[in-house]
Amino acid sequence: MSVIEFEGKKPRIHPSVFLAPGSWVIGDVTLDEDVNVWTNAVIRGDDDKVVIGARTTVLEGCLIEAPTGSPVSIGKDVIVSHGATVHGAKIGDNAIIGIQAVVLDKAEIGEGAMVGSGALVSPRKVVPPRMVVLGMPAEPKSEVTEATVQYMAKERERTLSKAKVYKQIYAKK
């Protein structure tokens, strides 16, 4: 893992955070308690700030970038799935960003919403809380079911537990 200060902007990382080898955290980035960032994920706050809330998971191959004038805010208990991109957007608590989904500048994803795999959320689009959006461009398809909420809570806990184990493994190397 690489944590890089850029032009006086230094990442602020809670001691409980897990950064996998090969992950990058650059510039004005805040990672709260138990955030876990997996291999080949890049979090760039070299132009504007990125704030990621407690217990959020950023899986392998993600890009999170805050271009000038478009800070990134990701709430707590969020899962940003493999290969997803969050570019200058706001993600509410308990949201899910699916595999290879793209969320663009000034878009807002509501609390508990789900962006489906491969979806493209256009700039400035607002996704209501607990809404599932799919497609290119992403459009509302249904509300998140209670069964999905329960399943994703278990997924979050499983990922957090796994991150703690990996953190211990890498601490020994």
N, C-alpha and C positions, 0 to 999 in steps of 0.2 A: 504494500500500500504506500501511497505517496500523499503526504499532506504538504501543500505548498503555499507559502505566503506570496502574494502578488501585489506589487506596488503599495506595500504597507497594509494590505488587507490580509488578515490572518484568520484561518479557520478556528472556530471555537467548538471544541469537541468534548462532550461529556465523557468522563472516564469509563463509563459502562458501554460505550459505543463499540461495536465490532466492525472493523474495516478489514475486509479480506485482502490477501495479497493480490496485487494488480488493480486495486481500486485507486481512484484519484479524487482528492478533495482539494479544491483550489480557490483561494481568495476569501471573500466575505461570505463564509458559509457557517451556519450554526446547526450542529447536530445535537439534539436533546437526548435525554436518557434512553438507553437501550435501542437506539437507532442501529440498524445493521445494514451494511453496504457491502455487496458481494463483488466477486471478481469481475474486472473490466467495466465496472460502473464508473462514470465520470460525473462529478458534481462541480460545476464551474460557477463561481461567484466573482469572476475577475472584472466584470463590468458593473453588475448590480448584485444585490444580496439574495442569498438562498437561506431559508429557514425551514428545517425539517423537524417535525414534532416527535415526541416520545413514542417509542416502540414501532416506528415506521420501518418498513423493509424496502430496500432498493436492491432488486435482484440483478443477476448477471447481465452485463451489457447495456445497462441503462445510461441515458444521457439526461442530466438535469442541468439546464443552463439559464442564467438570468441575464438577458441582454440589457443594454442601457435603457432605463426607463420602464423595465418590466421585471420587477423582482419576482422571485419564486417563493411561494408559501405553500408548504405541504403540512397538513395537520397531523394529529397523532393517530396511531393505529392504522395507517395507510399501507397498502401493498402496491408498489410500483413493480410490475411484473417484468420478466425477462425481455430485454431489448426495447423497452418503452422509452419514449422521449417526452420530457416535460420542459417546455421552452417558454419561460416568462409567464407562467400561469399560476393559478391558485387552486389548490386541491383541499377539499374539506376533510374533517376527521372521518375515519372509518371507510374512506373511499377505496376503490380498487381500480387500478389502471392496468388493463389487460396486456398480454404479451404483444409486443411490437406496436402498441397503440401510440398515437402521437397527440399531444395536447399543446396547442400553440398559444402564442402571445395573448395575454390578458383574458384568456378563457378562464371560466370558473366552474369547477366541478363541485357540486353540492355534497353535504355530509351524507355518507353512506351510499353515494352513487357508484355506479359501475360503468366503466368505459370498456367495451368489449375488445377482445384481441383484434389487432389490425385496424381499429377505428381511427379516424382522423377528426379530432375536435378542432374546428376552425377558430381563428383568432376572434376574441371577444364573445364567443359562444358561452351561454350560461346553461349548465346542466342542473336541473333541480335536484334537491336532496332525494336519495333513495330511488333514483331513476336509472334504468339501464339504457345506454346509448350504444348503437352499432352502426357500422358502415362508414363510407367515405363520400361525402361528409357524414359525421356522426349525427344520427337522429334518434329521438326517444322511441323505444320499442315497448317497454313495460316498466312496472315498478319492481324493485328488488323484493323478493319474497322473504318471509321470515326464515324459511329453510336455508336460503342462500346466506342470510345474515349469520345464522348459527354455524353453517359450514365454514364461512370465511373467518369467523372468530376462532374456530379450531385451527384453521390454517395459519393464522397470525401467531397463535400460541406455539404451534409446532415449529414455525420458522424462528421465533424468538428463542426457543429452547435449543434449537440446532445452532444458532449463532453463538450462544453462550458456550456450547461444547467446542465449537471451532475456535473461539477466542482463547479458551484454555489450551487447546492443542498448539496453536500458533505462539502462545506465550512461552511455551517450552522450547521452541526452536531458536 
